[in-house]
Amino acid sequence: MINFPLDNLKHQDSNNFFLMAGPCAIEGEEMALRIAEKIITITDKLNIPYIFKGSYRKANRSKGGSFTGIGDEKALKILEKVGKTFNVPTVTDIHESGEAAMAAAYVDVLQIPAFLCRQTDLLIAAAHTGKVVNVKKGQFLSAGSMKFAVEKIVESGNNRVILTDRGNTFGYQDLIVDYRGLPEMQAFGVPVVMDCTHSLQQPNQSSGVTGGKPELIETIAKAAIAVGADGLFIETHPDPANAKSDGANMLHLDLLEDLLVKLVRLRKAVI
């Protein structure tokens, strides 16, 4: 479980893993509320602590014409509305130091993208907001290297840190998960999450659009729970084929409940 209090996090006393889940990007208010409501119905039933995830802006795109967002303030206000409507914490990415305070006014958790996990100014700015900071491990880093990201945040006066694994670079167009990294990062005294969707990306495709293998999401999630991950990160959408961002590796929303039921059973078996 998360080893620090997080406002609005239901089922904090549960022995379950916690879940960060939602669409890759905020596409509109109606869709965000619909996705959140569906997930909360499931997580309440299964006593899974839940944090709604949605990116207010996508800064890291392969092609210049790719969808990046509906507008920063508009998307952040939708995240705020989701949190207040359902009384759940929310998480979103930030990309530059100047975005930390802006995003912190609307969400509970600030997420540092994997490509930016070594950006000292960004980590310190996020730490200074006092919000929980979720740092994604760079695909190009070992698990052990992430102790320095934790140190930067803690030394800035904020011990509310989460680390998230999302696979390691394998050649030019694939990723592979090294599950040894989860307990290695847990040794830093922070909760560790497995990103079950981005770890299945196939980046650098000739089309300029990242590919993925969503049929393996269950495999990645089961293995993560089996080795003791504290939480899971899953991007999900009611129509991944027509999602505006990262549809190739998102889980169809209709498949989420069956997956979580299996994972809760597995969690009980291994703890």
C-alpha positions as CSV (number, residue, x, y, z in Angstrom):
1,M,0.0,0.0,0.0
2,I,1.1,3.6,-0.4
3,N,3.2,4.3,2.7
4,F,2.0,7.9,3.2
5,P,-1.5,9.5,3.5
6,L,-3.1,10.6,0.2
7,D,-6.1,12.8,0.3
8,N,-9.3,11.1,-1.0
9,L,-7.7,7.7,-1.4
10,K,-10.3,5.2,-0.5
11,H,-9.6,1.8,0.9
12,Q,-6.2,3.0,2.2
13,D,-6.3,0.2,4.8
14,S,-6.7,-2.4,2.1
15,N,-4.0,-5.0,1.6
16,N,-4.6,-4.7,-2.2
17,F,-2.3,-3.1,-4.6
18,F,-3.4,0.4,-5.6
19,L,-4.3,1.4,-9.1
20,M,-3.6,4.4,-11.3
21,A,-5.8,4.2,-14.3
22,G,-7.6,6.3,-16.9
23,P,-7.2,7.5,-20.5
24,C,-3.8,8.4,-21.9
25,A,-5.0,12.0,-22.5
26,I,-8.0,14.0,-21.4
27,E,-10.1,14.2,-24.6
28,G,-13.2,15.8,-23.1
29,E,-15.2,16.1,-19.9
30,E,-17.9,13.6,-20.7
31,M,-15.4,10.8,-21.6
32,A,-13.2,11.5,-18.6
33,L,-16.2,11.3,-16.2
34,R,-17.6,8.2,-17.9
35,I,-14.2,6.4,-17.6
36,A,-13.7,7.4,-14.0
37,E,-17.2,6.3,-13.0
38,K,-16.7,2.9,-14.6
39,I,-13.4,2.3,-12.9
40,I,-14.6,3.5,-9.5
41,T,-17.5,1.1,-9.6
42,I,-15.0,-1.7,-10.2
43,T,-12.4,-0.6,-7.6
44,D,-15.0,0.1,-4.9
45,K,-16.3,-3.4,-5.4
46,L,-12.8,-4.9,-5.2
47,N,-11.5,-2.6,-2.4
48,I,-8.7,-1.4,-4.6
49,P,-7.3,2.1,-3.7
50,Y,-7.7,4.2,-6.9
51,I,-6.1,7.3,-8.5
52,F,-7.6,8.6,-11.7
53,K,-5.0,9.2,-14.4
54,G,-5.2,11.6,-17.4
55,S,-2.6,13.7,-19.1
56,Y,-3.7,17.3,-19.6
57,R,-1.1,17.6,-22.4
58,K,1.0,15.2,-24.3
59,A,4.4,16.8,-24.9
60,N,6.3,13.8,-26.1
61,R,5.0,12.9,-29.6
62,S,6.7,11.3,-32.5
63,K,5.1,13.5,-35.2
64,G,4.6,17.2,-35.0
65,G,1.0,16.9,-36.0
66,S,0.0,14.4,-33.3
67,F,-2.7,15.2,-30.8
68,T,-1.3,17.0,-27.8
69,G,-4.4,18.1,-25.9
70,I,-7.6,20.1,-25.7
71,G,-5.9,23.0,-23.9
72,D,-4.0,23.0,-20.6
73,E,-6.5,24.9,-18.4
74,K,-9.5,23.1,-19.9
75,A,-8.0,19.7,-19.3
76,L,-6.8,20.5,-15.8
77,K,-10.3,21.7,-14.8
78,I,-11.7,18.4,-16.1
79,L,-9.2,16.5,-13.9
80,E,-10.3,18.7,-11.0
81,K,-13.9,17.9,-11.7
82,V,-13.3,14.2,-11.8
83,G,-11.6,14.4,-8.4
84,K,-14.4,16.4,-6.8
85,T,-17.2,14.5,-8.4
86,F,-16.0,11.1,-7.3
87,N,-13.9,12.1,-4.3
88,V,-10.8,10.4,-5.7
89,P,-7.2,11.6,-6.1
90,T,-6.0,12.4,-9.6
91,V,-2.6,12.3,-11.3
92,T,-1.2,14.0,-14.4
93,D,2.2,14.5,-16.2
94,I,4.2,17.7,-16.1
95,H,7.0,18.4,-18.5
96,E,8.7,21.6,-17.5
97,S,9.5,23.2,-14.1
98,G,7.0,26.0,-14.7
99,E,4.1,23.6,-15.0
100,A,4.5,22.1,-11.5
101,A,2.7,24.8,-9.6
102,M,0.1,25.2,-12.3
103,A,-0.8,21.5,-12.3
104,A,-0.6,21.2,-8.6
105,A,-3.5,23.5,-8.2
106,Y,-5.8,21.0,-9.8
107,V,-4.4,17.5,-9.1
108,D,-3.1,15.4,-6.2
109,V,-0.2,13.6,-7.8
110,L,2.4,15.1,-10.2
111,Q,3.9,12.5,-12.6
112,I,7.4,12.9,-14.1
113,P,7.6,11.3,-17.6
114,A,10.2,8.6,-18.1
115,F,12.3,10.6,-20.5
116,L,12.5,13.5,-18.0
117,C,13.3,11.5,-14.8
118,R,16.8,12.9,-14.6
119,Q,15.7,16.6,-15.0
120,T,16.8,18.0,-11.7
121,D,14.9,21.3,-11.9
122,L,11.7,19.5,-12.8
123,L,12.0,17.1,-9.9
124,I,12.7,19.8,-7.4
125,A,9.9,22.0,-8.7
126,A,7.5,19.1,-8.3
127,A,8.8,18.4,-4.8
128,H,8.3,22.0,-3.8
129,T,4.5,21.8,-4.5
130,G,4.1,19.3,-1.6
131,K,2.2,17.0,-3.8
132,V,2.9,13.3,-4.2
133,V,5.5,12.9,-7.0
134,N,5.3,9.8,-9.2
135,V,8.6,9.4,-11.2
136,K,8.6,7.0,-14.1
137,K,11.9,5.2,-14.5
138,G,13.6,6.1,-17.8
139,Q,13.7,3.3,-20.3
140,F,17.4,4.0,-20.5
141,L,18.2,3.6,-16.8
142,S,18.8,0.8,-14.4
143,A,16.4,0.4,-11.4
144,G,19.3,1.3,-9.1
145,S,19.8,4.6,-10.8
146,M,16.4,5.8,-9.6
147,K,17.7,6.3,-6.1
148,F,19.0,9.6,-7.3
149,A,15.6,10.8,-8.4
150,V,14.2,9.8,-5.0
151,E,17.1,11.7,-3.2
152,K,16.5,14.9,-5.2
153,I,12.8,15.0,-4.2
154,V,13.4,14.0,-0.5
155,E,16.2,16.4,-0.1
156,S,13.9,19.1,-1.4
157,G,11.7,18.5,1.6
158,N,9.1,16.1,0.1
159,N,9.1,12.4,1.0
160,R,5.9,11.6,-0.8
161,V,7.5,9.7,-3.7
162,I,6.3,6.9,-6.0
163,L,8.5,5.2,-8.6
164,T,7.0,3.6,-11.7
165,D,8.7,1.0,-13.9
166,R,7.8,1.1,-17.6
167,G,10.3,-1.3,-19.2
168,N,13.8,-1.0,-20.6
169,T,14.9,-0.1,-24.1
170,F,15.5,-3.3,-26.1
171,G,17.0,-2.5,-29.4
172,Y,15.4,0.4,-31.3
173,Q,11.8,-0.6,-31.5
174,D,10.9,-2.6,-28.4
175,L,10.9,-2.7,-24.6
176,I,11.4,-5.4,-22.1
177,V,10.5,-5.6,-18.4
178,D,13.2,-6.7,-15.9
179,Y,11.2,-7.6,-12.8
180,R,14.3,-7.5,-10.6
181,G,13.9,-3.8,-10.7
182,L,10.7,-3.7,-8.7
183,P,12.2,-5.0,-5.4
184,E,15.4,-3.1,-6.1
185,M,13.5,0.2,-6.2
186,Q,11.3,-0.8,-3.2
187,A,14.5,-0.9,-1.2
188,F,14.6,2.9,-1.5
189,G,11.7,3.0,0.9
190,V,9.1,4.1,-1.6
191,P,6.0,2.5,-3.3
192,V,6.8,1.0,-6.6
193,V,4.3,0.7,-9.5
194,M,4.3,-1.3,-12.7
195,D,3.1,0.5,-15.8
196,C,1.4,-2.4,-17.6
197,T,0.6,-0.5,-20.7
198,H,3.6,1.7,-21.6
199,S,5.9,-1.2,-21.0
200,L,4.3,-2.8,-24.0
201,Q,4.9,0.1,-26.3
202,Q,6.8,-0.4,-29.6
203,P,8.4,3.0,-30.1
204,N,10.1,4.5,-33.2
205,Q,7.8,2.9,-35.7
206,S,8.3,4.0,-39.3
207,S,4.8,5.4,-39.4
208,G,5.7,7.9,-36.7
209,V,3.0,6.4,-34.4
210,T,4.0,4.3,-31.5
211,G,2.8,0.7,-31.6
212,G,2.0,-1.8,-28.8
213,K,1.0,-5.2,-27.6
214,P,-2.1,-4.7,-25.4
215,E,-2.8,-8.5,-25.5
216,L,0.1,-8.9,-23.1
217,I,-1.2,-6.4,-20.5
218,E,-2.6,-9.2,-18.3
219,T,0.8,-11.0,-18.5
220,I,2.7,-7.9,-17.3
221,A,0.2,-7.2,-14.6
222,K,0.2,-10.7,-13.2
223,A,4.0,-10.9,-13.1
224,A,4.1,-7.5,-11.3
225,I,1.7,-8.6,-8.6
226,A,3.5,-11.9,-8.2
227,V,6.8,-10.1,-7.4
228,G,5.1,-7.7,-5.0
229,A,4.5,-4.5,-6.9
230,D,2.7,-1.9,-4.6
231,G,0.6,-0.6,-7.4
232,L,-0.3,-0.9,-11.1
233,F,-0.6,1.8,-13.8
234,I,-3.0,1.0,-16.6
235,E,-4.2,3.3,-19.4
236,T,-7.7,2.3,-20.5
237,H,-10.3,3.7,-22.9
238,P,-13.8,2.7,-24.1
239,D,-12.6,2.7,-27.8
240,P,-8.7,2.4,-28.0
241,A,-8.7,2.1,-31.8
242,N,-10.1,5.7,-31.9
243,A,-8.3,7.2,-28.9
244,K,-6.4,10.4,-29.7
245,S,-3.2,9.2,-28.0
246,D,-1.5,5.8,-27.4
247,G,-4.5,3.8,-28.4
248,A,-2.2,1.0,-29.6
249,N,-1.2,-0.1,-26.1
250,M,-4.3,0.8,-24.0
251,L,-6.6,-1.7,-22.4
252,H,-10.2,-1.7,-23.6
253,L,-12.3,-0.4,-20.7
254,D,-14.7,-3.4,-20.9
255,L,-11.8,-5.7,-20.1
256,L,-10.7,-4.0,-16.9
257,E,-13.0,-5.6,-14.4
258,D,-12.1,-9.2,-15.4
259,L,-8.4,-8.4,-15.2
260,L,-8.7,-6.7,-11.8
261,V,-10.7,-9.6,-10.4
262,K,-7.9,-12.0,-11.4
263,L,-5.2,-9.7,-10.0
264,V,-6.9,-9.4,-6.6
265,R,-7.1,-13.2,-6.4
266,L,-3.4,-13.4,-7.2
267,R,-2.5,-10.7,-4.7
268,K,-4.3,-12.7,-1.9
269,A,-2.4,-15.8,-2.9
270,V,1.1,-14.3,-2.8
271,I,0.9,-12.0,0.3
